[in-house]
Amino acid sequence: MMDYALTDEQKEIVRLAYEIGQKKMKPVREHYDQTEEFPYEVVEEFKKSDLFGVYLPEAYGGLGGGNLELVLAVEQLARACGGIALCVATSALAAIPIMLFGTEEQRKKWIPDLASGKKLGAFTITEPEAGSDATATKATAKLDGDTYVINGIKNFCSTGKVAETYVLFASTNPTRGARGISAFVVEKGTPGFGFGKKETKMGIRASPTYELVFQNCRVPKGNMLGKEGYGLFVAQGTFDYSRPGVGGQALGIAQGALDETLAYIRVRKQFGQTISSFQAIQHMMADCATQIEAARALLYSVARAMDKELKVAVQKAVQNKTTVHEEMQNMNARRWTKESGMVKLFCSDMAMRVTTDCVQMCGGIGYMRDFPVEKYMRDAKITQIYEGTNQIQRNEIAMMMIKELASKQHLEPVPA
């Protein structure tokens, strides 16, 4: 890997996550992929190493890092197994909206347990008729005194039944459509909150994916994130900062597949010579390595740029007891929709290409279930789909480009 000017602390995160991946995850990944059980004992290793809190403020039990620290950890864990690694990313997907839009009281209530891994988090926005079109949300939340009564079904919730803290989106005013959706934190065990079908998936099978069922589930008013009708702002703001996590997962999957492939083709012989000595294979090797490094450069640079403003806003929010979102507005901070979408799009498309080529380079053994490369290919596919399909990413990137053109920002010189 190139020198990306990581700090000593960041290098330690990389080393620690890589070591856990190689020593604790690789020996059991096939078992959990086949059984679809949740790897509790491996997750305990994540907790001991503070990997759940690397990106969260020290004020709430985190290590004080940012997006870059998160993607570094996720990349190295996914390098061993994308499915086992996913619980770190899904907990972040729940913590990020609470950090961005939660009050000081809400942050103190939920972030410490997410930072320590004592409780896992999940994010639930998808419904049977609301996937890419989140505005089609049918779940409702009606105010009744000091509580909201939630009814509806959410599906495809990663980390599903093993999570404890869920960020949920429901309509508080169906007549207002997209502007009637609100965001809530719902805790496991709340009466009226249960689980439906557990999905059987193509990949990331060590991460349980569930249907969530809400039947007259009463949630305190104080569990709302932001204002009523502010839900899509919460979701969009979250994705701006969470999509690099998907990029990190995809990058790790691609690197892990190439690791396994290179180890195999260096010793496997055909026609009296190793497979790696054939020029056709060497070209594929070179293409895979180049694509991985290009994705890593984009991912790290975007995450680092995000952190410059985000860390300042977080510090101010902690000091002033305001929301991070308010502080970012005061700073006139930029939106990262375009760059976040680029990272998710580029890294996941790259991962699918690389893992497909890795299966091809390994030949027949690459297609077999008892050889790890086919698993990387199955795991890679979902990164092109969740947290916004790559078709949606292209829409959002183009939309932001058009806005920039309209504001004449395109006339600014390209940075040297």
N, C-alpha and C positions, 0 to 999 in steps of 0.2 A: 504493500500500500504506500502511496505517496505521503510526504510529510505535509499534513494539513495544519501545522502549527497548533496542535492541541496543547492545552495546559497539562501540567502534571496530574491534576485531579481528573481531567477528562481521559488521559491515558490510563489512569488507574481504573476508571469505569470500563473502558474497553477491555483491559486485561482481565478484570474480574468477571465481566459478563462472558467473555470468550472462554475463560477457564470453567465457569459453571456449565456453559453450553457443551464443551468437549467432555468434561468429566461426569456431569450429572444428567445431562439431557440426551446425548447421543446414545448411551447404553440402553435407554428405556424408550426412545422415541418410537421404535417399531411397535412395541407393546401397546403404547397408548394410541397409536394410529389405528391399530387393529381392533382394540377393545372399545375405543371412544370414551374411556374413563377419564376423569379429571386428575391430573398429576399432582395431588396435594403435597407429596413429599418433596417434589422438585420446587414447587412454589414456596415451600418453607425456606429453601436455599435463597430464593429471590429476596425474601423478607430479611433473612439474616444479613444479606449483603446490601440492604437498603436500596435495592434497585427500583422499588416502587416510588421512591421519593426523590430520585436524583434531579428532577426538574422543578420541584416544589420549594417554596420559601422555607428558610430555617424557622421562621416564626410559627409555622404550622407543622414542624417536625420533618421537613424535607432537608435536602442537602444544599439548597440554594442555587441550583443550576437553572437551566432553561431548556428550550427546545432542542438545542444541540446535544445536551447530555442525554435527553430522552432518546433521540434517534440513534445515538452511539450505543446505548444499552440494548435497544430493540434490535438493531442490526446484528449485533454479535449473538444475541439469544436466538434470533431467527436463523442465523447461519447454521445452528444445530438443529432447530425444529421450529417452523413457523407456527405450528399449532400450540405447542407448550408455551412459546413466547407470547402468544396473543393476549394473555391475561394482563400483562404489564401495559400493553397498548390500550386495552379496553378500559382498564382502571383510569388511565390518563384521559381517555375520552369522556369519562364521567367527571374527573377532577377539573379539567380545563374550563368547562362552563361555570362550575362553582367558583373557580378562581377568578374568571373574567367578570362574571355578572353577580356573584354572591356578595352579600353584605359582610361586614366584619364578623357579625354573629354567625352567619351561615358558614363562613370559611372556618371559623373556630370549631363549629359543630361537626363538620364532615371531613375537612381536609386532613387532619392528623391521622385518622384511621386509614384513609386512602394512602397517605404518604408512608405509613409503616407497613402497609399490606395486611393490617389486622382485619380490614374489610376490603373486599374487592368491589370495584365499581363496574357499572354497565350503562350504556346509552341506548335508549330505545325510541326510535322515531318511525321506523318502517311499520306499515300495516298491510293487510291483504290487498287493499286498493290504493295504497300510498307508499310508493317506493321512491323512484327518482322525483316524483311529484309530491313532495312533502306537504304541499298546500291542500292535498286531498284528504287530510287527516279527518277521520270519523270519530275517534275517541273524544269524549266530552268531559269537561270538568265544570260542574255547576256550583256556584257559591251558595252555601247554606250556613248562615251564621258565621262562625270562625273557621269553617272548614270548606274545602272543595270536595265535591263528591264526583269521583272519576269512574266512568264506565267506558268499556271498549276493549279491543284486542290489539296487541302489538306482536309482531312476529320477527323472526330472524334476529333475535337478540343474542349477540355474542357474549359469552361467559354466563348467560342465562341464569340457571337456577343456583349456581354457586356464588353469585354476586350478593352483596348486602345493600349496596347503595346505588340507586338507579336514577338517571336523569331522563325524564319522560316528557313528551309533548302531547298536549290535548287541547281541544278547542273550548275556550271559555265563552265564545260568542260565535256560533256557527254562521250567523247571518253576515258576519264580516269577512268570511273566507280566510284568506291568508293572514289578515290582520286580527283575526280572532283567536289565533293559536297562542298558547302560553306554555311556559316551561316550569316543571316542578321537580323537586327531589322527592323520591318515594323510597321508603325503607322496607326491606324484606320483613315480613311478619306483620305488616299493616293489615288489619282486617279488610277483606274484600280483594286482596291482591294475591293471585295464585298463578300457577303455571299450567300450560297446556302441553301441546305436542313438543317432544324433543326431536329435532331434525337429524336425519342421517345425511351426511355431507360427502362430497367428492374429496375435499381436502380439509386442512386444519382440524382434523377430527379429534384432537386432544382438547379442543375448546368446545364446550357444550353450547349449542345454539337452541334457544327455546322460544316458544310462544308464551307471551305474558297475558294474563286475563285479569281484567279489573271489573268487579261487580260491586257497585256502591261502595267503592273504596274511599274512605274519608282521609284527606290529607290536610294538615293545618295550613292556614293562609301563609304562615311564615315559611313554608316550604317552596313558595314560588320564587323563581329566579327572575330578577328584573320586574318589569311591570306587566300587568294583564295585557294580553295582545302582543307581547314583545317576543313571543316564542321563536319566530323565524329569525329575528335578529340574533337571538342566543344561539340558534343552530348554525347560522351562517358564520357568526363570529368564532364559534367553536371549530368549525371545519377549516377556517383560515389558519388556525394554529395546530390542528390535529392531523391534517392530511400528510405533513411530513413524516408522521409516525408510520403511516401506511407505506410511505416511500422507504423508510428504514427497514420495515419488515420485508418488503419486496427485494431490497438490496441485499439483505442478509440471506434470503432464500437463494438468490442468484449466486452469491459468493459461495454458499455452502454446496450448491450443486456443482459448481466448477471445481471446488476443492476435491469432492469425491470423484469427479470425472478425471481430473489430472492424475490422481493417485492410481486410478485403474488403467488408463491408457498408457502410462509409463511402463507398465509391466506386461500388459496383454499383448501377445504376439499374433500376427497374421502374416502369411507369406514370408516367414523367417525374420521378421523385424517387428519392433514395437509399433503399436498403432500411432503413437505420438510422432513417429518419424515420417509418416505420410504427409505430403504437402497439403492435401485436401483437408486433413484433420488439423494441421497446424494453422491453416487459415481460419477454421472455425474457432480454434483456441484463441487466436489473436483477436477475432471479432468479439468473442465473449468477454475477454479481459478488458478490451477497450470500452465496450458498452458499460461494463460494471464500473470502471473508473470514471467515466463521464457522468454516470448517474450519481456516484458518490460525490464528485466535485459539485454538482448542482445541489444535491441535498444538503451538504454541509454548509455551502455558502448561503443558501436561503435560510436555513435554521439559524446560522450565526447572525445574519442581518435582522431577522425577526427579534432575536434576543436583545439587541441593542435598545430598542424602544420598550419591549415588553418588560425587561428586568427593571428598568427605571420606573415604569408605571406600577409594577408590583410593589416596589419599595415605597413609593408615594402612597399607594392605597393602604399599605400596612401602617405607615406613619399617621396618615390622615383619617384612617378608619372609613375610607370611601371605597367604592368599587373600582376594580382595575379598569373597567370599561369607561367609567367617568374620568379617570386620570388620563386614559389614552385620548379621550375626546379633548380634554384640556390641553394636551400636548399636540393636538392636531396630528396624531399618529396616522400613518398610512394604513390602508387595507392591504392584506396579503393574498387576496383571493386569486389573482393571476399567478403569482409565483408558487403559492401552495398547490394550486391545480397543476401547474407545470411539473412540480416535483412528483406528485402522486401519479400523474399520467406517464411521465418519462420513466420513472423507476419501475412501475408495474408492467408497462409494456416491455421494458427491457428484461424484466424477470421472466416473463412468459417466453420471450425469444431465446434467452440464454438457457433456461431449463429444458426447452424443447430441443435445442441443439445439443445439450449435454446428454439427453436420452439417446439422440442419434449417434453421437460420438461413441457411446458405450455399446452400441449395437444391441443384440438380443438381450444381454443381461440388463441393459438399461430399462427394458420394458417389464422386468420381473419385480414382483412385489417384495421379494426378499433382498433386493438391492435398493439402496436409498434414493437413487436419482429420480425414479418415477414419482416418489413422494414429493420431492421438491417441485416437480412439474404440477402435480395436483394442488399443492399448497399455493403455488404462484398465481393460479387462475383467479382466486377470490380477490387478490389485490387489485385487479382490474375492474372489480365490480363494487365492493362495499365502500362506504363513505363517499358515495357518488360515482357512478359508472364513468369510465373514461370518455364516453360520448358526452356526458354531462360536463366533465372537466373541460373538454374542448369548447363546449358552449360558453362556459364561464370565462375561460381564457379569452375567447374572441370578444365576449361582451365587455370585458375590462379593457381590451385593446381599443375597441370602438370608443369607449368613454375617454380614454387617454387621447385618442385622435381628436375628439371633439374639444378637448381642453388644450389642444396644441402641445401636449407634453412630448409628442413625438419629435418635436423640433430640438429637444435637449440633446446635447452630445452624448454619444455612447461612452460609458466610463472606460478610462484607460486601464 
